[in-house]
């Protein structure tokens, strides 16, 4: 072994080299959108690939946008070829996709880069594993240290140095890592499926409790509401507006939201940053009202700022807050999303007029206490599964790092 002289690589085998990506690859990205807007996306024609279309290192062509032939021809530098490697430089940085097939012509959106090997020095199959490993993530971390690096510039990626063995050794490494990673990925997929099943179980337990109660067998009656079905005889049906008050938060532009500050800023799905003022205090529920995750419900207390992406919700005298939290989850508010808007959204007036169960106070408390216990048990199982996923992903990156830096040799067959 020899010292590579690169802190994110450390030692490499004597016969290996260090190369810089810009000297041995073609790398291009779309310069802005070149006037491309949502109105340019059509139902057929050349594909326009985005990072959201990446699944397990490949492009899911079924989810891709399409653009006209004229749009495709506007920039020949970003026309995709079989063998290309695509990487996201914004959003979820560093997502990768190998182009092993092209069902039709395809180009990029502005958040991706094409990488194409030159001079026969390395294969994209090998580079895929290098960029999937801690070699790349150590480089990225070192060069983004002390700043909020919200994107990976083309110049920064071009300056990436990485270890390279002979093409024959690269082929052996790729074949071996394909097998090893396929095994790990299979475990990851099964674990993710298990997490989703537990989440479905949690939703089912909550819905069952807020529509049927937790007192066991009892006289029931038809609610007249399809999603509710039968309810206990002594319960009633009521519009949600009588159980809670709802209003949307207030907008903050991104420049006003800081990484640190006095009061947390909440969007529809958690903390977005901090601001020096607040528009809410006390115990509240926040319901996401825009985007794919609208309808999510979060408990929030103290002083905070709620943006326009959140519906601030408080209980009325007819309902206790702990029960309201589970009731809103059980109602699956996402089913009331408006399908006419460009972005999925929930209308406060629509939600408030939805019919739901009106439960006596003492039973509201029983349901809330029961669900606190049951959901804590399920959440604990989900947490363990998600921790296992994190460990698997970390192990995978570490394993790849050991092989693409030559610290471990591919076992002889």
RAUR-V159188 format. One record per residue. N is the residue number from 0. PSI is psi in radians with two decimals (none if undefined). OMEGA is omega in whole degrees, -180 to 180 (999 if undefined). NEAR is the number of other C-alpha atoms within 12 Angstrom. Layout:
N,PSI,OMEGA,NEAR  N,PSI,OMEGA,NEAR
//
This chain:
0,2.73,177,16  1,2.75,178,19  2,2.20,-179,21  3,-0.35,-176,24  4,0.10,-180,15  5,2.15,-172,24  6,-0.44,179,21  7,0.03,179,28  8,-0.75,-177,35  9,-2.36,-174,26  10,2.57,175,28  11,2.85,177,31  12,2.64,-176,26  13,-0.69,-174,18  14,-0.07,-180,18  15,2.72,177,26  16,2.88,170,28  17,2.22,178,33  18,2.72,176,24  19,2.34,-171,24  20,-0.65,-174,33  21,-0.38,-179,23  22,-0.23,-173,23  23,0.35,180,26  24,2.66,169,28  25,2.21,-178,27  26,2.12,-179,31  27,2.65,174,33  28,2.85,176,36  29,2.28,178,32  30,1.74,-174,20  31,-2.87,179,14  32,-0.10,-178,20  33,0.70,179,16  34,0.00,-179,14  35,2.19,179,24  36,3.07,-178,17  37,-0.49,-180,15  38,-0.29,179,13  39,-0.22,180,23  40,2.21,-176,22  41,3.10,-173,19  42,-0.28,179,16  43,2.92,-176,20  44,-3.01,179,23  45,2.57,179,29  46,2.60,170,36  47,1.80,-170,44  48,2.40,173,42  49,2.89,180,38  50,-0.43,179,34  51,-0.22,179,30  52,-0.05,-179,28  53,2.21,175,27  54,2.08,177,21  55,0.81,174,23  56,0.18,178,29  57,2.89,177,28  58,2.26,173,35  59,1.68,-173,25  60,-0.41,-178,29  61,-0.44,-179,20  62,-0.08,-175,18  63,2.59,169,30  64,2.88,172,30  65,2.63,176,32  66,2.95,-179,30  67,2.86,176,23  68,-0.65,-180,23  69,-0.74,178,16  70,-0.71,179,30  71,-0.72,-176,30  72,-0.18,-178,21  73,-0.56,-176,20  74,1.73,-178,24  75,-0.35,-178,20  76,-0.36,-177,22  77,0.39,174,34  78,2.16,-170,35  79,2.48,176,41  80,2.71,172,26  81,2.34,-177,24  82,-0.25,179,24  83,2.73,173,36  84,2.26,179,41  85,2.47,179,46  86,2.43,178,46  87,2.38,179,36  88,-0.04,176,32  89,2.92,-180,23  90,-2.14,174,18  91,1.66,-171,19  92,2.38,174,27  93,0.14,173,35  94,2.49,-173,34  95,2.62,173,36  96,2.23,175,39  97,2.34,178,35  98,1.71,-180,34  99,-0.22,178,20  100,2.70,176,19  101,1.79,-180,22  102,-0.32,178,18  103,3.13,175,24  104,2.62,-178,29  105,2.60,175,37  106,-3.05,-174,44  107,2.77,162,48  108,-3.08,-172,42  109,-0.03,-177,32  110,0.10,-177,34  111,2.79,172,43  112,2.50,171,42  113,2.37,171,41  114,2.23,-178,42  115,2.12,-177,36  116,2.57,174,26  117,2.72,172,19  118,0.26,173,15  119,0.68,-178,17  120,-0.55,177,28  121,2.81,177,36  122,2.69,177,33  123,-0.44,175,37  124,-0.70,177,34  125,-0.77,179,38  126,-0.61,177,45  127,-0.78,-180,40  128,-0.62,177,45  129,-0.80,-179,43  130,-0.30,177,39  131,-0.12,-171,38  132,3.13,177,35  133,-0.19,174,32  134,-0.88,-179,36  135,-0.74,-175,39  136,-0.50,173,31  137,-0.75,177,26  138,-0.84,-179,28  139,-0.77,-179,32  140,-0.78,-179,22  141,-0.74,-175,20  142,-0.11,174,22  143,0.02,-178,17  144,2.32,176,13  145,0.08,177,9  146,2.81,175,12  147,1.71,-176,13  148,1.60,-174,19  149,-0.12,180,18  150,2.83,178,25  151,1.88,-177,32  152,2.71,178,28  153,-0.69,179,27  154,-0.71,180,17  155,-0.72,180,23  156,-0.64,179,35  157,-0.57,-178,25  158,0.02,-180,23  159,2.17,176,33  160,2.45,-178,32  161,2.76,-178,45  162,2.51,-179,43  163,2.10,171,37  164,-3.00,177,31  165,2.81,179,23  166,-0.62,178,21  167,-0.78,178,16  168,-0.64,178,28  169,-0.76,-179,33  170,-0.73,178,23  171,-0.74,179,24  172,-0.79,-179,38  173,-0.80,-180,29  174,-0.77,-179,21  175,-0.80,-178,27  176,-0.55,174,34  177,-0.80,-178,23  178,-0.83,-178,16  179,-0.77,-177,23  180,-0.57,177,29  181,-0.70,178,18  182,-0.80,179,16  183,-0.76,-179,26  184,-0.59,178,24  185,-0.73,177,19  186,-0.72,179,21  187,-0.81,-179,27  188,-0.72,179,23  189,-0.66,179,18  190,-0.73,177,27  191,-0.70,178,24  192,-0.66,178,18  193,-0.72,177,23  194,-0.77,-180,26  195,-0.64,177,21  196,-0.72,177,19  197,-0.64,178,27  198,-0.67,176,25  199,-0.69,178,21  200,-0.79,179,22  201,-0.81,179,29  202,-0.74,-179,27  203,-0.73,179,24  204,-0.76,-180,31  205,-0.84,-179,36  206,-0.74,178,33  207,-0.78,-177,30  208,-0.73,-176,37  209,-0.15,177,44  210,-0.33,-178,42  211,-0.23,-177,38  212,-3.08,-176,38  213,0.38,-176,27  214,0.18,179,18  215,-2.78,-178,12  216,2.39,-180,11  217,2.84,178,15  218,2.34,-177,15  219,2.85,176,18  220,2.78,180,19  221,2.26,-180,21  222,-0.39,-176,24  223,0.02,180,16  224,2.16,-172,20  225,-0.81,-174,13  226,-0.32,-180,23  227,-0.74,-177,29  228,-2.45,-180,20  229,2.57,176,26  230,2.80,177,32  231,2.59,-174,30  232,-0.67,-175,21  233,-0.05,177,20  234,2.86,176,26  235,3.02,175,24  236,2.40,-174,29  237,2.71,174,22  238,2.49,-177,21  239,-0.51,-176,31  240,-0.34,178,30  241,-0.23,-179,24  242,-0.34,-178,35  243,2.76,173,35  244,2.38,-177,29  245,2.39,173,31  246,2.61,-177,31  247,2.62,176,32  248,-3.02,-177,30  249,2.53,-175,23  250,2.49,166,21  251,2.36,175,25  252,2.71,-173,14  253,-0.54,-179,15  254,-0.39,-179,12  255,-0.26,-177,19  256,2.10,-176,26  257,2.75,178,21  258,-0.36,177,19  259,2.71,180,15  260,-2.99,-173,18  261,-0.74,-175,18  262,2.36,179,26  263,2.57,176,30  264,2.14,-179,41  265,2.31,168,41  266,-2.68,-178,39  267,-0.14,-176,36  268,0.65,175,29  269,-3.00,-176,27  270,2.31,177,27  271,-0.30,-177,28  272,-2.60,-175,26  273,2.72,-179,28  274,2.75,-176,29  275,0.14,175,20  276,2.90,177,21  277,2.67,176,23  278,0.08,177,26  279,2.65,172,30  280,2.88,-178,20  281,-2.78,180,19  282,2.13,-178,21  283,2.82,168,35  284,2.46,175,45  285,2.25,178,44  286,2.17,177,46  287,2.34,-176,44  288,-0.01,178,41  289,2.65,177,33  290,-3.12,-175,24  291,-0.46,-177,21  292,0.27,-179,26  293,2.52,-175,33  294,-0.22,175,36  295,2.54,-178,35  296,2.28,-180,33  297,2.48,171,33  298,2.33,178,31  299,2.38,179,33  300,2.88,-179,22  301,-2.76,179,19  302,2.29,-177,22  303,2.94,174,34  304,2.24,176,42  305,2.20,-179,45  306,3.09,-179,38  307,-0.18,179,29  308,-0.05,-179,38  309,2.50,172,43  310,2.01,179,44  311,2.23,-173,38  312,2.25,175,38  313,2.73,-178,36  314,2.70,172,27  315,-3.10,-180,18  316,-0.18,-180,15  317,0.00,-172,24  318,2.46,175,31  319,2.59,-172,30  320,-0.74,-178,32  321,-0.68,178,30  322,-0.71,-179,41  323,-0.68,179,43  324,-0.86,-179,39  325,-0.59,178,41  326,-0.80,-179,41  327,-0.66,176,43  328,-0.79,-179,38  329,-0.45,-180,34  330,-0.20,179,34  331,1.13,-173,31  332,-0.36,179,36  333,-0.41,-179,28  334,-0.23,-179,25  335,0.27,179,25  336,2.42,176,28  337,2.28,-180,24  338,0.00,-178,16  339,-0.40,-177,11  340,2.70,177,12  341,-0.63,175,13  342,2.36,-180,17  343,2.41,-178,22  344,2.69,177,33  345,2.31,175,37  346,2.23,180,32  347,-0.75,-179,33  348,-0.60,178,20  349,-0.82,-179,22  350,-0.77,-175,35  351,-0.41,-179,26  352,0.03,176,21  353,2.41,178,27  354,2.45,-180,28  355,-3.09,-176,39  356,2.43,173,45  357,1.96,-170,35  358,2.41,177,33  359,2.59,-175,24  360,-0.88,-175,20  361,-0.53,179,18  362,-0.52,173,27  363,-0.77,-179,33  364,-0.73,179,26  365,-0.81,-178,23  366,-0.76,-179,37  367,-0.76,-180,31  368,-0.73,178,25  369,-0.80,-177,25  370,-0.55,174,34  371,-0.80,-178,22  372,-0.87,-176,17  373,-0.74,-178,24  374,-0.56,175,29  375,-0.71,179,19  376,-0.81,-179,19  377,-0.74,180,27  378,-0.59,178,25  379,-0.73,178,18  380,-0.73,178,23  381,-0.76,-179,26  382,-0.72,179,22  383,-0.70,178,19  384,-0.75,-179,27  385,-0.60,175,25  386,-0.70,177,19  387,-0.70,178,23  388,-0.76,178,26  389,-0.74,180,17  390,-0.68,178,19  391,-0.79,180,24  392,-0.72,179,25  393,-0.76,179,20  394,-0.72,-179,22  395,-0.83,179,29  396,-0.74,-180,30  397,-0.74,-180,26  398,-0.81,179,31  399,-0.73,179,38  400,-0.77,-178,37  401,-0.64,-177,28  402,-0.67,-177,38  403,-0.08,172,46  404,0.06,176,45  405,0.15,180,35  406,-0.39,171,23  407,2.50,178,21  408,2.58,175,24  409,2.22,-180,24  410,2.45,178,13  411,2.39,-179,9  412,none,999,7
//
